[in-house]
């Protein structure tokens, strides 16, 4: 009788659920993050691509950490790495402020851009994340970062009005961040290709 009264044990999970504020629209959403010290990078390629993860609990080998690298706001679809999602303006070299000012008007005035962003960010399910979902998130994160190049054009149009703006006419993109994002996207495509080759 005592055993029957006990609540069923909760299923094991490698994740913590975290409430996070979107830095663009301030929407609060639940994001997924791996528990600390849950896995290690056991075998790494020359380009930092992890070939094999080591898990403290073998039950979690079914999860692939690179698929969970990005967090996406369910409202405005802003996407950033889980490391910087909550404070993308923290690095001193960040131009997130310019992106935040530019993004709402850009999406409001450009239906094709709004349609693209909504399509890339739709139906992201971290409980059953797939390579396709992760690839869409990578592309979405890259798209937002590439938009900083478009703010350059806006700065040039307003240069006469804002002659003291030090960022006018500059390329505000972060080449290191974009490089990391493109590299990670390449890893996913490589893994898909290798998986397809094994099936042949």
C-alpha positions as CSV (number, residue, x, y, z in Angstrom):
1,X,0.0,0.0,0.0
2,X,2.9,2.3,0.8
3,X,4.5,1.7,-2.6
4,X,1.2,2.4,-4.3
5,X,0.9,5.8,-2.6
6,X,4.3,6.9,-3.8
7,X,4.2,9.3,-6.8
8,X,5.8,7.9,-9.9
9,X,9.4,8.8,-10.5
10,X,9.9,11.7,-12.9
11,X,11.6,10.6,-16.1
12,X,15.3,11.4,-16.3
13,X,16.3,14.4,-18.3
14,X,19.6,16.0,-19.2
15,X,18.1,19.5,-19.3
16,X,17.2,22.3,-17.1
17,X,14.4,24.5,-18.1
18,X,15.2,28.2,-17.9
19,X,12.9,31.3,-18.1
20,X,14.6,33.8,-20.4
21,X,13.7,37.3,-21.5
22,X,14.1,38.0,-25.2
23,X,16.5,40.9,-25.6
24,X,14.6,42.3,-28.6
25,X,10.9,42.1,-27.6
26,X,11.2,41.2,-23.9
27,X,9.0,38.1,-24.3
28,X,9.6,35.6,-21.5
29,X,10.0,32.0,-22.8
30,X,11.1,28.6,-21.5
31,X,14.5,27.6,-23.0
32,X,16.3,24.3,-22.7
33,X,19.9,24.1,-21.4
34,X,22.0,21.0,-20.6
35,X,22.8,20.4,-17.0
36,X,26.3,21.3,-16.1
37,X,29.1,18.7,-16.3
38,X,26.7,16.3,-18.0
39,X,29.0,15.5,-21.0
40,X,32.5,16.1,-22.2
41,X,34.1,16.5,-25.6
42,X,35.8,13.2,-25.9
43,X,37.1,13.4,-29.5
44,X,37.5,16.7,-31.4
45,X,38.5,17.4,-35.0
46,X,41.0,20.1,-36.1
47,X,38.2,22.5,-36.8
48,X,36.8,22.0,-33.2
49,X,34.0,19.8,-34.5
50,X,33.2,17.3,-31.8
51,X,33.4,13.8,-33.2
52,X,32.5,12.1,-30.0
53,X,30.8,13.1,-26.7
54,X,31.5,11.4,-23.4
55,X,28.4,11.1,-21.1
56,X,28.4,10.5,-17.4
57,X,25.0,8.8,-17.8
58,X,24.8,6.5,-20.8
59,X,21.0,7.0,-21.1
60,X,21.6,10.5,-22.5
61,X,23.7,9.4,-25.4
62,X,20.7,9.8,-27.6
63,X,21.0,13.6,-27.3
64,X,23.3,15.6,-29.6
65,X,24.4,18.8,-27.9
66,X,25.1,20.9,-31.1
67,X,21.4,20.7,-31.9
68,X,20.6,22.7,-28.8
69,X,23.1,25.5,-29.2
70,X,20.6,28.2,-30.2
71,X,17.7,29.7,-28.3
72,X,14.9,31.2,-30.3
73,X,12.2,33.7,-29.1
74,X,8.8,32.2,-29.9
75,X,7.4,35.7,-30.4
76,X,9.8,37.8,-32.6
77,X,12.0,34.7,-33.5
78,X,15.3,36.5,-32.5
79,X,17.8,33.7,-32.3
80,X,21.2,33.7,-30.5
81,X,23.5,31.2,-28.9
82,X,22.4,30.1,-25.4
83,X,25.6,31.7,-24.1
84,X,24.6,35.2,-25.2
85,X,20.8,35.2,-25.7
86,X,20.0,37.0,-22.5
87,X,22.8,39.6,-22.8
88,X,24.0,39.9,-26.4
89,X,25.1,43.4,-25.8
90,X,27.5,42.4,-23.0
91,X,30.7,42.2,-25.1
92,X,32.2,45.7,-25.5
93,X,32.4,45.2,-29.3
94,X,28.8,44.3,-29.7
95,X,26.5,46.2,-32.0
96,X,23.3,44.6,-30.7
97,X,21.8,48.0,-29.8
98,X,21.8,48.9,-33.5
99,X,20.3,45.6,-34.5
100,X,17.6,45.9,-31.9
101,X,16.7,49.4,-33.2
102,X,16.7,48.2,-36.8
103,X,14.9,44.9,-36.5
104,X,11.3,45.8,-35.7
105,X,11.0,48.3,-38.6
106,X,12.8,46.0,-41.0
107,X,10.4,43.2,-40.3
108,X,7.4,45.5,-40.4
109,X,8.4,47.1,-43.7
110,X,9.7,44.0,-45.5
111,X,7.0,41.3,-45.8
112,X,9.5,38.8,-47.4
113,X,11.9,39.2,-44.5
114,X,9.1,38.7,-42.0
115,X,7.8,35.6,-43.9
116,X,11.4,34.1,-43.9
117,X,11.9,34.7,-40.2
118,X,8.6,33.3,-39.3
119,X,9.1,30.2,-41.4
120,X,12.6,29.5,-40.1
121,X,11.4,29.9,-36.5
122,X,8.2,28.0,-36.6
123,X,7.5,24.6,-34.9
124,X,10.8,24.5,-33.0
125,X,10.3,21.6,-30.6
126,X,13.2,21.1,-28.2
127,X,11.6,17.9,-26.9
128,X,11.9,16.3,-30.3
129,X,14.6,18.5,-31.9
130,X,15.8,17.4,-35.4
131,X,18.7,18.3,-37.6
132,X,16.3,20.2,-39.8
133,X,15.1,22.3,-36.9
134,X,18.6,22.9,-35.7
135,X,19.7,23.9,-39.2
136,X,16.8,26.4,-39.4
137,X,17.9,27.9,-36.1
138,X,21.5,28.3,-37.3
139,X,20.3,30.0,-40.5
140,X,18.0,32.2,-38.5
141,X,20.8,33.3,-36.1
142,X,23.1,34.0,-39.1
143,X,20.4,36.0,-40.8
144,X,20.0,38.3,-37.7
145,X,23.7,38.8,-37.5
146,X,24.0,39.5,-41.3
147,X,21.3,42.2,-40.9
148,X,23.9,44.4,-39.2
149,X,25.4,44.9,-42.7
150,X,22.0,46.4,-43.7
151,X,22.1,48.9,-40.8
152,X,25.2,50.3,-42.5
153,X,23.1,51.4,-45.5
154,X,20.6,53.0,-43.1
155,X,23.5,54.8,-41.3
156,X,24.7,56.2,-44.7
157,X,21.2,57.5,-45.5
158,X,21.1,59.3,-42.2
159,X,24.8,60.4,-42.3
160,X,24.0,64.1,-43.0
161,X,21.6,64.1,-40.0
162,X,24.0,62.2,-37.7
163,X,27.5,63.4,-38.6
164,X,28.8,62.6,-35.1
165,X,27.6,58.9,-35.3
166,X,30.9,56.9,-35.1
167,X,29.2,53.8,-36.6
168,X,27.9,55.6,-39.7
169,X,29.2,53.9,-42.9
170,X,30.8,51.0,-40.9
171,X,30.1,47.3,-41.3
172,X,28.7,46.4,-37.9
173,X,28.8,42.6,-38.3
174,X,30.8,40.6,-35.9
175,X,33.1,38.5,-38.1
176,X,34.1,36.1,-35.3
177,X,30.5,35.4,-34.3
178,X,29.4,34.9,-37.9
179,X,32.4,32.6,-38.4
180,X,31.4,30.5,-35.5
181,X,27.8,30.3,-36.6
182,X,28.7,29.4,-40.2
183,X,31.2,26.8,-38.9
184,X,28.6,25.2,-36.7
185,X,26.2,25.1,-39.6
186,X,28.8,23.3,-41.6
187,X,29.3,20.7,-38.9
188,X,25.6,19.8,-39.1
189,X,25.6,19.4,-42.9
190,X,28.7,17.3,-42.6
191,X,27.1,15.0,-40.0
192,X,24.0,14.6,-42.2
193,X,26.2,13.8,-45.2
194,X,28.2,11.2,-43.2
195,X,25.0,9.7,-41.9
196,X,23.6,9.4,-45.4
197,X,26.8,7.8,-46.6
198,X,26.7,5.2,-43.9
199,X,23.2,4.2,-44.9
200,X,24.2,3.6,-48.5
